[in-house]
Amino acid sequence: MSYTDYFIDAYMVCWEDFLENHVITVLASQSPRRRELLSLITDNFIVVSPNVKEILPENIETEKASEYLANLKASETAKKFPDDLVIGCDTTVVINDRILGKPSSKDECSEFLHALSGNTHKVITGCALYLCGESTVFSVVTDVEFRKLSDSEIEQYIATGEPFDKAGGYGIQGKGALLVEKINGDYFNVVGLPVSRLNIEIKKLLSQYFQSSSAE
């Protein structure tokens, strides 16, 4: 057993009590989907809207974009909650090294869905955690393959109104599920929060915090 695993096991009983009774968990995201998924880990959290401009640096690697934006949101929010657990998240859809954001129009949504049709793309969710001076950043990648879609299928899906607040122009947890052939990886990561990995990373961060606190 590694040193880190030892501390995770040692604090397994008390980490939930720590989250519930000693710190506020702050979700720096207004996404209702992330809010619902975070409740699988803890019910004791608040939601804030991070006051940041989501602008990527030039020449950033597409697969690092979600980590950068997640860290931007979390680090800024942590300034207001320095003694609490802050979670920042960002999800990107990447195909052929191109990031597909939230479509701003029906035409752009149609363009996105035609690009995804019959192809495999990556959904990358970056997460950044801050707790009392400790922090960690990570991302999870899920491969999603779309069926070959007809023009009418794309038009019908756009007409539902579902795509417009979602990265890549579709929601796998909704009618967008009908467009998907298969996925390889964490389904909840595609929804917007890789809860299993996040749960593990929270425990590791708490372990680091406990270790540093006991050493002082």
Secondary structure as GFF3:
##gff-version 3
##sequence-region A 1 216
A	DSSP	alpha_helix	3	10	.	.	.	ID=ss1
A	DSSP	alpha_helix	12	21	.	.	.	ID=ss2
A	DSSP	beta_strand	25	28	.	.	.	ID=ss3
A	DSSP	alpha_helix	32	38	.	.	.	ID=ss4
A	DSSP	beta_strand	45	47	.	.	.	ID=ss5
A	DSSP	three_ten_helix	62	64	.	.	.	ID=ss6
A	DSSP	alpha_helix	65	78	.	.	.	ID=ss7
A	DSSP	beta_strand	85	95	.	.	.	ID=ss8
A	DSSP	beta_strand	98	100	.	.	.	ID=ss9
A	DSSP	alpha_helix	106	116	.	.	.	ID=ss10
A	DSSP	beta_strand	120	131	.	.	.	ID=ss11
A	DSSP	beta_strand	134	146	.	.	.	ID=ss12
A	DSSP	alpha_helix	151	159	.	.	.	ID=ss13
A	DSSP	three_ten_helix	162	165	.	.	.	ID=ss14
A	DSSP	three_ten_helix	167	169	.	.	.	ID=ss15
A	DSSP	three_ten_helix	175	179	.	.	.	ID=ss16
A	DSSP	beta_strand	180	184	.	.	.	ID=ss17
A	DSSP	alpha_helix	187	191	.	.	.	ID=ss18
A	DSSP	alpha_helix	195	215	.	.	.	ID=ss19
###
